[in-house]
Amino acid sequence: MLFSYNWLQEYIKGKLPAPVKLAELLNMHAFEVEGMQKKGRDTIFDIAVLPNRAHDCLSHTGMAREIAAICKLKLQLPKTKQIKVQKGRLTPLKVKIQPASPKTTSQGGPASQQGGSGELVPRYSALVIEGVSIKKSPKWVVDYLEAVGVNSINNVVDLTNFIMLETGQPLHAFDYEQIEGRTMNVREAKEGEKLETLDNQVFSLPEGALVIEDAKRLIDLAGIKGGKVSAISLNTQNIVLQAANFNAVAIYRTKSQLKYTTQAADMYAHQIDPNLAMEALERAYALCAELGIGGKIAQVVDLYPKSASWRIKRITLDMQFVSSILGIPLSQKEAKRILESLDCQVALAKNRLQVTCPTRRLDLTMQEDLVEEIGRIVGYETIPAAFPIAPIAPPSKNTELLWLSKIRNAFKGLGFTEVYNHSFIGDKDFSTFAYSAADKAKLVEVENPLSSEFSHLRDSLLENLVKNVRDNQKQARLAESRQAETIRIFETGNTFRQHKGKFAEFNMLGALIYNGSFYEIKGVCDFILNSLGISSAWYDEYQATSEESRAEMWHKGKSAEIKVDGEEIGFLGEISSRVNTALKISKPVGALHLNLEKLILLASEEISYRAPSRFPASTRDIAILVPSQTKVAEVMNAMTGAGGALVRDIDLFDMYEGEHLAQGKKNLAFHIIYESAERTLTSKEVDTLHNQIIKAVEENPEWEVRK
Amino acid sequence: MVIFALKNSALEAIERAQNLAELETSYKAYLGKKGELTLILRSLANLNEAERKVQGKEANDLRNLLEKRFAERKKEIQREEIVIQEKLAIREHVDVTAPGKRLPKGHTHPLTLAQTKAEEIFQTMGFTVAQGPEIETEWYNFDALNIPANHPARDMWDTFWLKPKNAGHLLRTHTSPVQIRYMEKHNPPLRIIAPGRIFRYEATDASHGFNFYQLEGLMVGKEVSVANFKAIIEEFYRQFFGKPVAIRLRPSYFPFTEPSFEVDMRWNKGAWLEMMGAGIVHPNVFRAVGYIPAEWRGFAFGMGLDRLAMMKYQIPDIRLLYSGDLRFLQQF
């Protein structure tokens, strides 16, 4: 809110600190000064009044009170005038307040709020002033209003704005003659009722909006904006000057629903003290003559049904409590002085203070609130840093984090760059990646997305990673990727799914190699599983379907589920050519999608040392011609089975298909390493074993050992 | 005589050998298993004693001589070959200023670097790392934190709500719900930090995104004060930025803390930068998790991890962190 330095000075005895210094003091002890601008002889501050002080500091007197406390200056309150009713000829105004309806209450409306009074209008006060003169306001009023960005209209309207900005109590003026039947009924609007406000907007009102209705029609959007029909004009002769206190929740809900707000609405939405109402009217009365409004008060309306509920708050403040929170010793005397400068009444007791808080400080309800007042006025910079005294217990080990760190480092070691992508996907992705209606039905949808491009939450990490590859493709010819012309990236993050309103969140890892084959990504996967001590993983391509990504992403002939025992922990393979084409990616992309949670659960630190044999190993090679679709694993199993314990390792070092071979066949070449931990194997022994293996292999009529 | 002729031809062969291979061939020819001199030596057995004595001596003498000559010649040739190699080496050379072979190098994301460093620092101060879900309920994200519905305080967090409407599901706007979940399951005293991705419905620019990272912290004990908070935070910044930094606390407001403050840090030429919100935990929050407010005290804080990373690594635009641009990422 904007504050005029000169206007603030009106309420302070003695000179205010210079604007820059004042801003510094406000920053350190009360609110952030977001902007400062010189305007002629004045300086205008833009102060971010904290939401819990809106009820008393969205006003020049309220801010002046703060400044007085911070700067140790004296406050100088504006003159008010006691209200005297004089006999007039106007028909008395009848004002009625309706209760909140059960319907809005059940929807979280005013009466449903715990701690609030639940009434739609905690207080309705108004002066009926007979015989006013509508004219231009004096210069000083116009200047102050314009300084803070409010246009001068006429003396009556200006009065309402001036009082609002001075006291924090919004006022509204009605043309008495326009109030049909001289009755005002304050109630909740029904859905769809129409009202034209004096800025020429026509609103279709939501259920529960507060409105004022005369005998015939709606004349006011209560607490937010006056109605056009009851507006003050140059012909106005009699006015109703209203100072009401409206229910904060009702105002907040209405302005949010209408997406329309005013200074008055903002004030009401934070709740203000009902005691301000009559104070504001007394102040208005004092200014009537000066603004040339004149007239006499024909009637005072003051409906204040639950005056007792806005009780003065009494809080017992324990000095020990104050010191223990702030961490500095504080004298009772100093605490008393500070609280009194904030307009509290303080009585001393033994190591305690009995504090009576002013009604306008709706935010002071408990000891902690008073500690904050004392702390901020004293200044937090006076508190020296002091380490806590607590037993040093080592924090509980976050093993998942350790494994995650290990995984990240493993990828880094393999030359991968870590990427972070957004959690959202949307219409562009749906068409690029061919999401079906069934696919979309599984996604979590955002109610209020930023745009249609970000309308849903991602269900896999792959789509964004593939986009990263597309965007970086040209860069593959640069820098570090130059020699290999490859891009290797990985990401860890959460993916989301829903089913009938139940949400599931998965912590996933995705990795891509641009210009990488199935075998390359499989090598990466093996490396990772190995570094986590997971030895029992296997690759299943039989009807391989990924649980956590969509089938369209994967090349059907070159992908596999990664399983441990019976459970799928991830999926890998090459990205489908359909996706490559859609993104104009020119080389094959190897991809890996792992469920991190499952992976980390399986990770084990057990590495047992296996001593190398003291005795030399012998290597024999074997080349086998098999049908193309025969799995290497099958052949290896057969050989391992036949070879027994003395076969230390079987290593596939070549796989060849094509020229010089018969159609539909491939050649597998292995090193078989024979070794015993107890003795050197003789040539003869090794030959015997090797022949055993050859025999076992040849038992399969389709496999041929090449000699 | 035969031996005499053999001697000449052998010596000649040795001299003629241009390289080790040729020398070896000659050696085999004369002194190998089927070499000429070897055959002669073997045939000595067929001679009578007098002849054997004479021819034997000649043959053995020759053998010794040839062995010696072969060895010498081998050494000569080896030396010659070394000289030839060196001559060749001088002509072969590399451009030592040309770049060396580029080996594949991996990179950790700057946000990971910042988060890991922050976690390590807090762990040395006894804080455990806690994590939680990104999809949250209204209760955990707002109500438990003393932020009621239909209240202007909610305006402080622009929220992404999830369908179905009014079911109370949202994307968390801070990692404070993680603290609530942790407190529900653990008794005080405790110290935790909760890093994680959060979501705010905000227009994006160089310093704002709609999903980014936050690091929140909580310490609850019997005696925990604002002074303690200052010490912990000053120490954190000192270790994170590698030098002591000046911080200051200013009054602020959060529904879940009372008193509340903003923490500024002095950066470079004396400009104060707003780094985090913090405060003493509000009794209503303790009530929500089942702690008795009169018995426990705590402070809580929340800072932007993106901001920390941007300051540490001098990254000018937050959007770079989520761009997937390798030219940026490969600088770390």
Interface residues (C-beta under 8 A of the other chain):
Chain A: N27 M28 H29 A30 F31 E32 L50 P51 N52 R53 A54 G108 Q113 V249 Y252 R253 A269 H270 S324 I325 L326 G327 I328 M366 E368 D369 V371 E372 G375 R376 Y380 E381 I383 P384 A385 A386 F387 P388 I389 A390 I392 A393 P394 P395 S396 N398 E400 L401 S405 R408 F411 K412 G413 L414 G415 F416 T417 E418 V419 Y420 N421 H422 S423 F424 V444 E445 V446 E447 N448 P449 L450 F454 L457 N464 K467 N468 D471 N472 Q475 L478 A479 E480 S481 R482 Q483 A484 T486 I487 R488 I489 G493 N494 F496 G501 F503 E505
Chain B: K101 R102 L103 P104 K105 G106 H107 T108 H109 L111 T112 T116 E119 Q123 G126 F127 T128 V129 Q131 P133 E134 I135 P148 A149 N150 H151 P152 A153 D155 M156 T159 F160 W161 L162 K163 P164 K165 A167 H169 L171 P189 R191 R197 F199 Y201 F210 N211 M219 G221 E223 V224 S225 V226 A227 N228 K230 A231 I232 E234 E235 R248 L249 R250 P251 S252 Y253 E258 P259 S260 F261 E262 I280 H282 P283 R297 L321 Y322 G324 D325 L326 R327 L329 Q330
